Amino acid sequence: MNQVLSLLQERGFIKQCTDIDLLDKKLSGGPIAFYCGFDPTGPSLHAGHLVPLFAMAHLSKAGHKAIALVGGGTARIGDPSGKIEMRKIISYEEVKSNAEKIKKQIEKFIDFSDNKAMLVDNADWLANLNYIDFLREIGRHFSVNRMLSFEAYKQRLENGLSFIEFNYQLLQSYDFLILRRNYNCELQIGGDDQWGNIVAGADLIRRMDSQEVVGLTFPLVTRSDGKKMGKTEKGALFLNPDVVSPYDFFQYWRNVADADVEKFLYLYTFMPGEEIRELGKLKDQEVNKAKEILAYEITKIIHGQEEAEKAKEAARAAFGGGSADGDKSSIPSIEIPESEIKNGINVVDLFAKTSLCASKAEARRLVTQGGAIVSEEKISDIDAVIGSSYIRDGEIMLKAGKKRYFRLIIK
């Protein structure tokens, strides 16, 4: 088997392939062009996009040409795949702004210098399509019965599938056709929820151009507890530091379940397999070393080495694993006037001021369930008042559960 294909298989990237032998042959025959699409329906990619991004990087490092497609056209509709209800339609201006931000995030994985890779926007060929001509030339190749056989559409039919979304598969298939014709793209990759769209694109190219291309999908990653990968108490784990701080991003990976560490090291780092296997042997308290390496490596890729170092030191300081004067500056914080603390603040109101709790109701639950800790003291009374006696070295450290910290800096 081709070396990069073997590597993708070893690291757990391969779920389904339209023709694995043909893909092996194409990859072994020299550099090929491949593409992966990202719809800018929001201003940031999230953890769910990481597997495709890492797969692109592995293929690119092996000498194959990555085409990163930002769906400025398809985002105007929204992909029904993996969704139980229709996406909110956003303005063209939002789509364009989101696309610019997402391009910068993709560049952290792919080297676009010297024409090694390219960024394209499908709005360039979709935005001004003549709909009647499109239906005559493209739509006639699609069977509605076949489209409805794919899982993505089956799921949506139960809740209602709009006609605008039904067009999505035709548009994504057309993307593959255009990229094959313009850039000789021979492979499309994506999450397994894209299987139907990818197969449809390969079929369209076979019908219209008599060319054989390949589709490859990756598993949709779940945690060992069965929950969707990348979900936090506050929602999706976004790659934008303005939405999820580098510290919180680091902490997410630092706190993954023991059973997930080795799998995540394979998927979310570029570390050699032999090193990962050694880390995978660690048990009990020693496994925390592997978790810290995982968190550091992925944070370094997304936010840079400096932010990764700061997050690591802040985590060590918060958990008592660093020096007494460890750098806690990356821990989320707010400043509070000393006079406010002297007067005393109700514990529920205090936690509701922070990112640890989204509302007073959530803060009240945290306290009553025994998860609220102030300066290492558990507070279980919702009427408790936090005053100056809780200040330590000019700050009050709040803790929600065992792993989430927040600093109140007293000014």
N, C-alpha and C positions, 0 to 999 in steps of 0.2 A: 504493500500500500504506500502511496505517496507520503512523504515525510510530514507535511503540514496537515494532511488529512488524518494521518495516524495520531498526530499531536492533538488535533481537535477531538478525536475520539477518546484518547487517553484522559483528557481533561474534562470530559463530560459535556461537550458542546453539541453532539449530534443526536437529534431526535428522529427526524424523517428526512429522506432524500428521494427525489424523483427517480434517480438512477445513480447509485453509488459507484458502480463500475465505470460509467461514463464520466463521472466527476473525477474519479481517480485518474483516468486516462487524460482528461483535459489538464488537470493540475500537473501531471507528470510530463506533459508535452511542452512545457514552457510557461512563461507568465501569461495569465489570463486576466481579463477585467471582470470584476464582480461588483454587485451593488447591494446596498441596504438602505431602506427608506425610513425617515423620521418625520412624522407630521408635526408641524409647529402649532398644535392646538393650545399649548401653554408656553410660558416664557422660559421653561427649564426642562431638560431631560431629568429622569429620575432613576432610581435603582433598577427598575424594570428594563431600562435600556442598556444596562451595563453588559449583559451577556452578548448582545449583538456588537457592541462597541469593542469588547475584548476579542471577539471572533474576527472582526474586521482587522484589528491590529495584528493578530497572529498571521492572517493571510497576507497582509501587507508586508510584514517583516520577512515573509518567505518569498517576497519578490513579486507578488501579484498586485494588480492595480486596483485600488479601492475607489469606487464611485459612491460618495456619500450623497444621497438624494434627500434634500429638504423639501417636504411636500407643501410648498406654498400654494399649489393648486388643489390637491386633495384635501388639505386642511380646511378648505372652504366648505367641504361637505362633512367630513368626519367619518372615520372607519368604524363600522358596526362590530368588527371582530373583538371578541372578549368583553363586550359591553352589554349590559342588560337593558339599557335605555339609550335613546338618541343623545348624542353629544350636543351641547349648547353651540349654536351657530355664532361665530365671532366675526368681527368686522375684518375687511381686507387689510386695514391698517394694523390691527393686532396681529394678524397672520404674518405680515411682513416684519414687524418688530420682533415677534417671537422667533422667526427664522434666523434673523441676524444673531440673536443670543445663542441659539442652539448650534449654529455653525462654529462659534467660538468653543463650545464644549466638546464638539466632535474633534476639533483640532488638537485636543489634549491626547488623543489616541492615535491619530493618523498624521503622518508626515506628508504635507502637501507641497513641499519644496521640490523644485526641479521636475515638476510634472509626474511625481511618484504616485500621486492620487489627485482626485478632483472632487469639487463640490458642484452639484447642479441643483436647480430648483425646477420642479415640474410645472410651476406656473408659466414657465417660458413656453411650453407647448400645450398646456391644458387651458390656460386662461382665455384664449381667443379661438377655441375650437368652434367650428360650425356644427351645431348639434345634429342637424339632419344628415350631414355628410358623415359624421361620426357614427351614427346609428347604422347607416348604409354600409360603411366600410368595416366597422369594428363590431357593432352590436349584433350583426347577423351571425357571427361566429359563436355566440354564447347560447347555451341551452338553459332556460329558466329551471327546468327540472334538475339539471346537474348543479346549478348554483344552490338550489334549495337543499341539496343533499349534503352540503358542507355544514359542519357543526356550528360555525359562526352564525349562519343564517337560521339554522334550526332553533338555536337558543333565542334569537331575537324575535322569531315569529310568534313565540309564546307571549311576548310583551308588546308586540307591534313593531313592524319594520317599515320605515318610511321609504317612499320611492326614491328620494334623493340619496339615501344610504345604499339602496339597491344598486345604484350606478357605480358605487365605489370599486367593486371588483373589476368592472370594465376599465375604469381609469387607471388602476394600478397595473393591470395587464398591459394597457397601452404604454405605460411608463417603461415596462420591460422591453416592449417592442421597439420603442424609440431609442433606448439605450443600446440595444443590440445593433440597430441599424446605424446609429451615429458613432458608437464607441466600441463596437464588437463585444459588448458585454455578454458573457456566457453563463453567468451564475448569479442568482438572486438568493440572499440569505435573510433570515428573520426569525422572530419568535414563532412557536408552533401555532399560535392563534392566527398566523398569516398563511398557514398551509393552503387553504382553499384559494386565496388570492394568488399565491405563487404558482400553484399548479395551473390555474387558469391562464396566467401569463405565458407559461411554457407551452401550453396547448395553442394559444393564439399565435405565437411565433412559428410553431410547427405548421399550423394551418395556412398562415399568410406568407411565410418566407421559406418554408420547407427546411428550417434549421432546427437542430437539436440543442436546446439549452438545458440547464439543470437548476433545480430548486433545492435548497437545504434549510431545514428549520432546527431551532434549538429548543431544548426543554424549557417550559415555563417553571422557573425555580420556586420551590416552596421550602419552607423551613422544616426542621424535623418534627415540629408540632403540627404540621399540616397547613399552617397559615401562609398566606402569600408573602413572598420575599419582598422586603423593602417597605413594609408598612410599619409605621410608628404610632404611638399614642396620639400624635398630632396629625397623622395623615401620611402621605407618600414621602419617601426619603429623596428629596430633590438634590440635584447637583449644584444648584445655585447657592453660593454662600450667604446671599441676602435672605434666602428662605430657610435654609438649614445651615447653621453655623458649622465651620470646620470641626469645632469641638463636639457638637452633637452628632455630626457625621461620623467622626472617629469613635465616639461612644457607642453608636449603633453596632459597629462591627466588633468593637471590643467586648460587647455584651451578647454576642450570638451564642447559641446553645453549643455545648461541647460536641454534640453529635454532628454539627454542621461545619466545624472548623476546617477539616481537611477538604471537604467538597468546595467550600468557598475559597480556599487558598488556590485550588485548581482553576476555578472560574474567574476569580476577581483579582488575581495577581499574575505577574509574569515570572514568578519564581520557578526554578527548575523542578521537575517532578521528584527527583531524588531528595531534595531538601524538604519538599512538602510531605513526602512519605515519612521522613524522620520526625517532622513536627506532628504528624498524625498519630504517632505512637505515644505522645505525651498524655499522661492521665492525671486525674485529680487536680491539685493546685498547679501542677506544672503546665497544664493545658493553657493557663492564662498567658504564658509566654507566646504560644502560637496565636492566641487571640490578639495580643498586642501587635505582633508582626503583621497579621492580617489587616488590622485597623490602620497601622502605620503605612503599609504599602498602598492600600487603596486610597487613603487620604492624600498621600503624596502625589498620586497620579491626578486626582481630581482637583486638589487645592494647592499643590506645590509642596516642596520639601520643608520650607520654613513653617508653613501652617501645620504640617504634619508633626514637626518637632514640637511646636508650641502645644498642640493638642495632646501629644503624648505626655509632655511634662505636666500639663494641667491635670490630666487624668491621674497621673502618679501622685501628684500633690493632693488631689481630692481624696484619693483612696489610701493615702498614707504610704504609697510605695516609692515616693521620691524623697528628696532632701527636705529638711524642715522649712526651708525658704523656697520650696519648689514654686515654679511659675504657674500661678493659677489664672493668669490673665485671659486665657482662652475660654474659661468657664463662663457661661452666660451670666450677665450681671446687670444691675441698675444701681444708681446712686440714690440714697435716701438722706434727707437732712437729719442731723443728729437730734434736732429739736423734736422731730416727728417720733423718733424712737424713744426719747425721754418721756414723751407723753404716753407712749404705749400704743401698740397696734394689735388689734384682734388677729389671732393666728389665721383665721379664714380669710380675712381681708388681705393679710400679708401674702399668703400663698397665691391669692387671686391676682396680685400685682405682677406676678412673675410668669414666665413661660412654662412653669411646671404645671399650672392649672389654667384651663381655658375659661373658667367661670367660677363664681363663688360656690355654685352647687358642686362642681368637681372638687374644689378645695375642701368643702365640708365633708364630702365622701372620703377624701384622702385622710383627713384628720380622724374621723370616726372609725375608719378601718385600720388605724394604727400605722399609716405610712408616712406621716409628717414628722420630720426630724429637724429641730432647730439647734444649731451649735452642739450637735451630737446628743441632744436630749429629745426623746420621743414625746410628742404632744398629742394627746388623744381627747382633750377637752376643747370643744368648739368655742367655748367662751374664754379660753386662755388668752392672756395679753402678753405680747412680746415687748420687752423694754430693754433698757441699757445693760442689764445684767447678762444679756446674751451676746454682747459685742465681744469679739475676740480679735485682737490685732487690727482694730479699725474696720471690722466687717462682721457680718452674720452669715454663716453658711447654712443654707436651707437644703434639705434633701427630701426627695419624694421616692419612697421605696428604697431599694438598696443601691440603685445605680444612677439616679438622676440628681444632678446638683445645680444650685443656683446661688450666686453671691450677692449679698446686699452690702454695698460699699457705703459706709457711713461718712458723710461729709459735714 
